[in-house]
């Protein structure tokens, strides 16, 4: 089983976690496990981030009408002389 250490938890969050754990009759560690399990128990997203971004911009026209240049040539090095 893996272990997780959480550093930098602010005092208010720590206190609220302690109160919630006591309210549910479990340790703070068990409370954190329950919170993570509950939060992550839902189904995985139906699509990935790239698909979501594509859908967002497709609604305003997307990039289907862009004319892309021929990419058969190797890229040239940048000229930095001024």
C-alpha positions in Angstrom: 0.0 0.0 0.0 1.3 3.5 -0.8 1.8 6.4 1.5 1.1 10.1 1.0 2.4 13.1 3.0 0.7 16.4 2.7 2.8 19.4 3.6 1.8 23.0 4.0 -1.8 22.4 5.0 -3.1 25.6 6.4 -4.4 25.7 10.0 -8.1 26.3 9.0 -8.2 23.3 6.6 -6.5 21.1 9.2 -9.0 22.1 11.9 -12.0 21.5 9.5 -10.6 18.1 8.6 -10.2 17.3 12.3 -13.8 18.3 13.0 -15.2 16.3 10.0 -13.2 13.2 11.1 -14.6 13.5 14.6 -18.1 14.0 13.3 -17.8 10.8 11.3 -16.1 8.9 14.1 -12.9 8.2 12.3 -9.2 9.3 12.3 -8.1 12.2 10.2 -6.2 9.8 8.0 -9.3 7.7 7.5 -11.3 10.9 6.7 -8.8 11.9 4.0 -9.0 8.4 2.5 -12.8 8.6 2.5 -12.8 12.1 0.9 -10.4 11.0 -1.8 -12.3 7.8 -2.5 -15.6 9.7 -2.7 -14.2 12.3 -5.0 -12.5 9.9 -7.3 -15.2 7.2 -7.3 -17.1 8.8 -10.2 -16.7 7.7 -13.8 -13.6 8.9 -15.7 -14.2 11.8 -18.1 -15.8 10.6 -21.4 -13.2 12.6 -23.4 -9.7 14.0 -22.9 -8.5 17.5 -22.5 -7.6 17.8 -26.2 -11.1 16.7 -27.3 -12.6 19.2 -24.8 -10.5 22.1 -26.2 -11.4 21.1 -29.8 -15.1 21.0 -29.0 -14.9 24.4 -27.3 -13.3 26.1 -30.4 -15.4 24.1 -32.9 -18.4 25.9 -31.6 -16.9 29.2 -32.9 -15.7 27.9 -36.3 -12.8 25.7 -35.4 -9.8 25.4 -37.6 -11.3 23.4 -40.4 -10.9 26.3 -42.9 -7.2 26.9 -42.2 -4.8 26.5 -45.1 -1.7 24.7 -43.9 1.6 25.1 -45.7 3.3 22.1 -47.3 5.6 20.6 -44.6 7.9 18.5 -46.9 10.9 20.9 -46.4 13.0 20.7 -43.3 12.7 23.6 -41.0 15.4 26.3 -41.4 17.5 27.6 -38.5 16.5 31.0 -37.2 18.7 33.9 -38.3 19.6 35.9 -35.3 21.8 38.5 -36.9 20.4 42.0 -36.6 
